[in-house]
């Protein structure tokens, strides 16, 4: 799940991998004599839409299914209730990989996911199984299927550079972001000020090579060439060897293809499980209530620490930061009194208590932030469709959610999806050529502005990146409500001023 506490989600350039690394091929050859790509099924969708349930149910229709988890919070050990991991009895014997196996205190990037997931998928394919990648962390899936990653580029440039990058240990995090704005304002606008890992990576790239990160991701070949000189000499400005130049120019040629469906590492069948927003919002709120009944508070209490960094590891999960103020007050009051303290389940029944109000606020924040996550994930899926040309097989589960019927889930979701996957496995050809089963046919990717930064003063100087995100924000209920309040306040002020 994504972070809603100031730490940003990785952006497009973060989800890239080395072009010559881990690219598996099937043994059969096409008519052109070129080895075909291995087939992988990818189940995507917003949180709560039933991705995991569908993947498990597919195993009863297809042989050899093994699930590879692609949820950025479910990869960590712990908080099984909060992160909604599928309990072992409900997995029906279907093997699950990358589920609850990472130390909760460490960071786990899209590159880390890629490096662990590819060997697992290759092993499943070697055993003639069917890898089904499941998760709502879309940038993990992009890193998996795309053939290059910016992290690899930075390391290659640093390795080829004659000079070591300058030490930034003495610079605080705020100063680092200010430094990045000085050397590369375009890249600084593209990332969040709290994304300290990427800020450091971009600064290291600049310090070791003299090349601005934005030059790489905007295709400014001429500027890079002028900076580096020709391939037979070192640059007099930044002392970069010719190997670095070749690396950079190779990336300049391949970056425009990054994330495109026709440049995928695998032959992928993308299934998008979708539910209408009003129905999904209601389900998400009900699921939070169920989590509370299943011991969510006890889980979060077990990892609570007043000095927690909510931008690291499992602490980024929605539901940890939201209960921070509640637990801070809970432990403060508990330590200052000798009266037996109530269990969490009893706090909701207390009258006029501070803890009761804090708990109610935290639960409301958890529900609200989860609904916001749903909207971000849906926007991202639409962007993958329109900008990157991904051909989704759209499966609408709204009716099954509305009636809460197991039979409807089977007939309207599982069986149609199983048919899609069977046809995908039986028919030869690439992802983009197999369109007759797809509900979303692409007429070509739409180029969108992803670099311009917009600031909404009405919403507390909220930062929006790109025209699409800005337009979506303006249409949002929260933004319109803020504008209405400001206009009303302005009208009242004007009326007061006109009174003699």
Buried (B, 14 or more C-beta within 10 A) or exposed (E): BBBBBEBBBBBBBBBBBBBEBBBBEBEEEEEEEEEBBBBBBBBBBBBBBBBBBBBBBBBEBBEBBBBBBBBBBBBBBBBBBBBBBBEEEEBEEBBBBBBBEBEBBEEBBBBBBBBBBBEBBBEBBEEEBBBBBBBBBBBBBBBBBBBBBBBBBBBBBBEBBEEEBEEBEEBEEEEBBBBBBEBBEBBBBBBBBBBBBBBBBBBBBBBBBBBBBBBBBBBBBEBBBEBBBEEEEBBEEBBBBBBBBBBBBBBBEBBEBBBBBEBBBBBBBBBBBBBEBEBBBBBBBEBBEEBBEBBBBEBBBEBBEEEBEBBBBBBBBBBBBBBBBBBEBBBEBEEEEEEEBBEBEEBBEEEEBEBBEBBEBBBEBBBBBBBBBBBBBBBBBBBBBBBBBBBBBBBBBBBBBBEEEEEBBBEBBBEBBBEBBEBBEEEEEBBBEBEEBBBBEBEEBEEEEBBBBBEBEBBEEBBBBBBBBBEBBBEBEEBEEBBEEEEEEEEEEEEEEEEE
